[in-house]
Amino acid sequence: MRSRPVASQTDAPERPRVNESRAPRVDRNTGVHFPRLYWPSFAAPATIWLLVLFVIPFYVVVSVAFGTTDFFQNPLPVYQPWYWSGATFIDTLHRFTASGDVGFYRPALMRTLIYVPVASFICLVLGYAVAYYVARYGGKRKGLFLILLISPFWISYLMRIYAWQGLLQDDGLINKGLIFIHAIGSPVNWLQGRSITVIMGLVYGYIPYMILPLFGQLDRVDSSLLEAGRDLGASPWQTFKRVTLPQSKQAILAGLIIVSLPMFGDYFTNDLLGSTKTSMFGNLIDTAIQGQGQAPQAASLVLMLMVLLMVPLWYYLRATKRAQEQP
Amino acid sequence: MSRRDFLLRAGGTAIAVPSLAAILAACTKPGTGSGVPGASASEVRDLLSNPARPDNPVTLPVFEDPIPTDMPIEEGATLQLYNWKDYLWPKLYREFEEKYADYGVKIEVTTFNDIAQGIQKVSSGQIAADVFFPDPSWIAKLSVAQLMRPLNHELLPNLATYYWPEFQNPFYDQGWQYTVPYTIYTTGIAYRRDHISDDEVRAYDNPYEILWDPKYTGKVTIYDDYRETIGMSLLKNGIANVNTEDPAEIQTAKDDLLALINATDARLTINGIYSKMPQDEFWVGGSWSGDIVAAAIYYLPKGVPASVLGYWYPQTGGGMIGNDLMVLLQSGNNPRLAHEFLNFMLDKTNSYNNFINFNGYQTPMTSIDPAALVPGVIPPSLDETVVVPKYFDDGRFLLELTPEGTAVWSAAWDEIKAGG
């Protein structure tokens, strides 16, 4: 950034400073003149996008959380911070922190804190294997494999989960299959609020987002490095651990972030495959937003979830920064 | 509504709603004052803190005269209806359009999935409609907020001709200034008779207990609706006032519902009765009478007889009842045509056709002999879905709560939905 003004100074050192700031910038390499706002204007679409679709809506959410409700108990956002009331926010927080029955939101939070890491980890293990296979052994068919991986997305998520409902029913294929191989004696009620079903649903829904970044990274690992590792006497496992894995660390982190952040807010997987027994954080928000007069509570929950999500995000950013600092 | 119109309106409201609120909010602290032009804060408070009950009939405030009888029918008008999803037989729209073809009338329908959503859209101005289909618990608020048009009785002769006297002067709208009835229903227990016999259901001291029976684990559904489900738990626990605001009674009902979910893995659904029970996914559940009739008429797989479905409602009275209404909204542009539509829907043939051909919900017409509905219209196994006038003498109406009461009920529901 600093080099351009310096360049124009060297071009016309005698020019007064006032005019200089208005003068068109000159690209040192090409000699092309650019208006002053030329380069910053490139950031405008993203800035406007963020402002209109994130910053302003976020302020509305805050204003709803600390606002009130009208006559029909519709949310009445309060936009002036000096009128904000934290009562609903504190009451809502209390539902997590209070002891005994009053803290009735806590089980849902605990479930979320278990389901999401477990599901993300399963995504990682399964996704890594798939991405590794495609990257290393896909050969000419890499493109085909990728298309096949993405192809389930051509069908709506809702339709796919409905299909799972059919598979998991008492008389569905899963139960029939398990009974056929004598793994179970009588049908299992998979859809009656079982953690394993919800975790499976989360893995199923989000695993492609894990595979794609992992593939992108693993595909770029130079195979000559692996050969060098083997030449130097490392076993296949040692090569993987000391060559491949360190090179894919950033992709692993990115994949984990990409799948776990939306999982934390997911409510429809549990809606469609679970019950209130497996309610997650997202379901708390959903219940509140649909309840009469509870929009401030829903907005408070959204803010709390954002704070919660900053922890993994902060770790990711720190790890990325550290990786960049390394030579 | 065309796609383009929809996008324009959706975009318009998205921008208009927050900014309008912001402008209003900028003047005074939001939430103070009555929030309603033309009504003082104390008037509003009185109406909200003394909601209508059968023993506390309410005459709603009227802020203007009904339209004159000699007002001409609007020409080339598009009548906008705002209704529940799948709640009105589409053939009737066409018949209405044909009847008023000389005036070039068209009907457009917008739907909502639950009444809270419907009220939210109407009250925030996101939906402009001529005719709206709320239930009695919202009427006081809609009237005070001046969102409804008063009715001209001379233009609605069918009400007096065909309808039960109960609905000619209802307690929630004395003198029917704003409302006419649409449907009536009861809330009881629906069950699969191929798994549970009629006698089994009725053998419980209090048949609501069947929902709590671990024998049916995995096969129980209750409505994902806080008033209906907590109300049913109140009745199961012998609390007859289903509009109670007593925190201790609500807690009893809530704890018992948590116990129910724990004992039977019950699932909260809206389509559990009319769509999933015919598929044999659920065997027993709390049910609106109209839902199980609709299940029998439309949703059973081919080859499965309607006799697999059963319904229990306390024949001695004291069960939950309800009704839906039709009202005219101020936001509609065709008040005269809207009156014609109301009278059309109140017609004995149209109303009956809507019931038996499409939505399964009975209408409170004197021309319907409840005893004659079985077996021609309603299968014999569902004979207890028939609504008779005497249910309205001592039935338990789910009615408007005070804002404080709503908060108690909502908190209990939050706990149930959050899971133990």
HADDOCK unambig.tbl for C-alpha pairs under 7 A between the chains (distance, minus, plus):
assign (segid A and resid 68 and name CA) (segid B and resid 31 and name CA) 6.46 0.50 0.50
assign (segid A and resid 69 and name CA) (segid B and resid 31 and name CA) 6.79 0.50 0.50
assign (segid A and resid 70 and name CA) (segid B and resid 31 and name CA) 6.03 0.50 0.50
assign (segid A and resid 71 and name CA) (segid B and resid 35 and name CA) 6.44 0.50 0.50
assign (segid A and resid 74 and name CA) (segid B and resid 120 and name CA) 6.42 0.50 0.50
assign (segid A and resid 78 and name CA) (segid B and resid 25 and name CA) 6.86 0.50 0.50
assign (segid A and resid 78 and name CA) (segid B and resid 30 and name CA) 6.48 0.50 0.50
assign (segid A and resid 79 and name CA) (segid B and resid 22 and name CA) 6.87 0.50 0.50
assign (segid A and resid 83 and name CA) (segid B and resid 29 and name CA) 6.76 0.50 0.50
assign (segid A and resid 104 and name CA) (segid B and resid 415 and name CA) 6.00 0.50 0.50
assign (segid A and resid 105 and name CA) (segid B and resid 418 and name CA) 6.12 0.50 0.50
assign (segid A and resid 107 and name CA) (segid B and resid 420 and name CA) 6.35 0.50 0.50
assign (segid A and resid 108 and name CA) (segid B and resid 418 and name CA) 6.12 0.50 0.50
assign (segid A and resid 108 and name CA) (segid B and resid 419 and name CA) 6.82 0.50 0.50
assign (segid A and resid 189 and name CA) (segid B and resid 218 and name CA) 6.57 0.50 0.50
assign (segid A and resid 192 and name CA) (segid B and resid 218 and name CA) 6.10 0.50 0.50
assign (segid A and resid 192 and name CA) (segid B and resid 265 and name CA) 5.68 0.50 0.50
assign (segid A and resid 275 and name CA) (segid B and resid 267 and name CA) 5.82 0.50 0.50
assign (segid A and resid 276 and name CA) (segid B and resid 417 and name CA) 5.38 0.50 0.50
assign (segid A and resid 276 and name CA) (segid B and resid 418 and name CA) 6.17 0.50 0.50
assign (segid A and resid 276 and name CA) (segid B and resid 419 and name CA) 4.69 0.50 0.50
assign (segid A and resid 277 and name CA) (segid B and resid 419 and name CA) 4.75 0.50 0.50
assign (segid A and resid 277 and name CA) (segid B and resid 420 and name CA) 6.41 0.50 0.50
assign (segid A and resid 278 and name CA) (segid B and resid 419 and name CA) 6.76 0.50 0.50
assign (segid A and resid 279 and name CA) (segid B and resid 418 and name CA) 5.65 0.50 0.50
assign (segid A and resid 279 and name CA) (segid B and resid 419 and name CA) 5.88 0.50 0.50
assign (segid A and resid 284 and name CA) (segid B and resid 418 and name CA) 6.06 0.50 0.50
assign (segid A and resid 287 and name CA) (segid B and resid 414 and name CA) 6.75 0.50 0.50
assign (segid A and resid 291 and name CA) (segid B and resid 410 and name CA) 6.76 0.50 0.50
assign (segid A and resid 292 and name CA) (segid B and resid 116 and name CA) 6.85 0.50 0.50
